[in-house]
Amino acid sequence: MNEPLVTLREVLGPADAQGYAVGAFTMCNAETADAIMAAAAEDNSPVIVMLGPKEEPVFGLPNTVQIVSTLARNYHIPVCLHLDHSRDPAQVQAALAAGFPSVMIDYSARPDEENIQVTRSIVELARKTGATVEAEIGYVGFPEATTEADNNGSIRSESHLTDPAAAEHFAHVTGVDALAISIGTAHGRSPGLPMLDFDRLAEIHRRVAVPLVLHGATGRDPDQVRQVVQLGIRKVNVATDLARAFADTMAEALEAGEGFFWHAEALVRVKQRWAAVVHRWIETLGSNDRLVDITSRL
């Protein structure tokens, strides 16, 4: 494991003890990874930099570890590099071999027993490198994949929501370090206001000992996000907000240049916009001025 990078356990343990959540932000290149860490450093906040399967081909796993670890040395904050939403055990194994301190194996769309078996095998592998593992029980899908909507277009698919008893069993038998759950959110742009099942979250938090993760946070009212943090969410994934900022910046540059723009200038503006998104989420999650003392690792 590369030295300046920390595990999920090292950033979520203090969050769980003190009642806040840590933002997990999806990078797409070196510039955006740097923007994420720089913004977190300004806020004296721990941060999770995520690489998703769609982003992995940009640099590859070993190069991503080298790039993020090199950049992380510039910022004296806890930085966790996390492989997000991998549905491929071979990719997860490759990430662990490359030095990722944290990975997610997502078999949530598979039958529970298969999810348990594959997750447990990844946990066993991760323990050999000291890495941490996130998994998912229930299913956080996309708006178009849900089965029912109310009059406001809010997402609600009971069959996808996490069963508290199943979550308790899953966490116990797999040994995961963090557990993503489904309480009514969806990935991407969600129509209408989300219907979050706060009672379900409270029950899962009561029964599950490991930190809980919320996926599909983009577009959620900040007060609702603060409420889920109060009820036990300790990691919140942010991707669509950042992707939108990137796309909007490039579209504006293209329009202003009448079909041409200088990419370096546009990337500087992307970094500025990404920093603003990260600052906003850090404030909402309450992780500002929450640095963990890991001086010996930095």
Secondary structure as the mmCIF struct_conf table of DSSP 4:
data_model
#
loop_
_struct_conf.conf_type_id
_struct_conf.id
_struct_conf.beg_label_comp_id
_struct_conf.beg_label_asym_id
_struct_conf.beg_label_seq_id
_struct_conf.end_label_comp_id
_struct_conf.end_label_asym_id
_struct_conf.end_label_seq_id
TURN_TY1_P TURN_TY1_P1 GLU A 3 PRO A 4
STRN STRN1 LEU A 5 LEU A 5
HELX_RH_AL_P HELX_RH_AL_P1 LEU A 8 GLN A 18
TURN_TY1_P TURN_TY1_P2 GLY A 19 GLY A 19
STRN STRN2 VAL A 22 THR A 26
BEND BEND1 ASN A 29 ASN A 29
HELX_RH_AL_P HELX_RH_AL_P2 ALA A 30 GLU A 42
TURN_TY1_P TURN_TY1_P3 ASP A 43 ASN A 44
STRN STRN3 VAL A 47 LEU A 51
TURN_TY1_P TURN_TY1_P4 PRO A 53 GLU A 55
HELX_RH_AL_P HELX_RH_AL_P3 GLU A 56 PHE A 59
HELX_RH_AL_P HELX_RH_AL_P4 LEU A 61 ALA A 72
TURN_TY1_P TURN_TY1_P5 ARG A 73 ASN A 74
BEND BEND2 TYR A 75 TYR A 75
BEND BEND3 ILE A 77 ILE A 77
STRN STRN4 VAL A 79 SER A 86
HELX_RH_AL_P HELX_RH_AL_P5 PRO A 89 ALA A 98
TURN_TY1_P TURN_TY1_P6 GLY A 99 GLY A 99
BEND BEND4 PRO A 101 PRO A 101
STRN STRN5 SER A 102 ILE A 105
TURN_TY1_P TURN_TY1_P7 SER A 108 ALA A 109
BEND BEND5 ARG A 110 ARG A 110
HELX_RH_AL_P HELX_RH_AL_P6 ASP A 112 THR A 129
TURN_TY1_P TURN_TY1_P8 GLY A 130 GLY A 130
STRN STRN6 THR A 132 ILE A 137
BEND BEND6 GLY A 138 GLY A 138
HELX_RH_3T_P HELX_RH_3T_P1 PRO A 143 ALA A 145
BEND BEND7 THR A 147 THR A 147
STRN STRN7 ALA A 149 ALA A 149
TURN_TY1_P TURN_TY1_P9 ASN A 151 ASN A 152
STRN STRN8 ILE A 155 ILE A 155
HELX_RH_3T_P HELX_RH_3T_P2 GLU A 158 HIS A 160
BEND BEND8 LEU A 161 LEU A 161
HELX_LH_PP_P HELX_LH_PP_P1 THR A 162 ASP A 163
HELX_RH_AL_P HELX_RH_AL_P7 PRO A 164 THR A 174
BEND BEND9 ASP A 177 ASP A 177
STRN STRN9 ALA A 178 ILE A 181
BEND BEND10 ILE A 183 GLY A 184
BEND BEND11 HIS A 187 GLY A 188
HELX_LH_PP_P HELX_LH_PP_P2 ARG A 189 SER A 190
BEND BEND12 PRO A 191 GLY A 192
HELX_RH_AL_P HELX_RH_AL_P8 PHE A 198 ARG A 207
BEND BEND13 VAL A 210 VAL A 210
HELX_LH_PP_P HELX_LH_PP_P3 PRO A 211 PRO A 211
STRN STRN10 LEU A 212 LEU A 214
TURN_TY1_P TURN_TY1_P10 THR A 218 GLY A 219
HELX_RH_AL_P HELX_RH_AL_P9 PRO A 222 GLN A 230
TURN_TY1_P TURN_TY1_P11 LEU A 231 GLY A 232
STRN STRN11 ILE A 233 VAL A 238
HELX_RH_AL_P HELX_RH_AL_P10 THR A 240 ALA A 256
TURN_TY1_P TURN_TY1_P12 GLY A 257 GLU A 258
BEND BEND14 GLY A 259 GLY A 259
HELX_RH_AL_P HELX_RH_AL_P11 HIS A 263 LEU A 285
TURN_TY1_P TURN_TY1_P13 GLY A 286 GLY A 286
TURN_TY1_P TURN_TY1_P14 ASN A 288 ASP A 289
HELX_RH_3T_P HELX_RH_3T_P3 THR A 295 ARG A 297
#
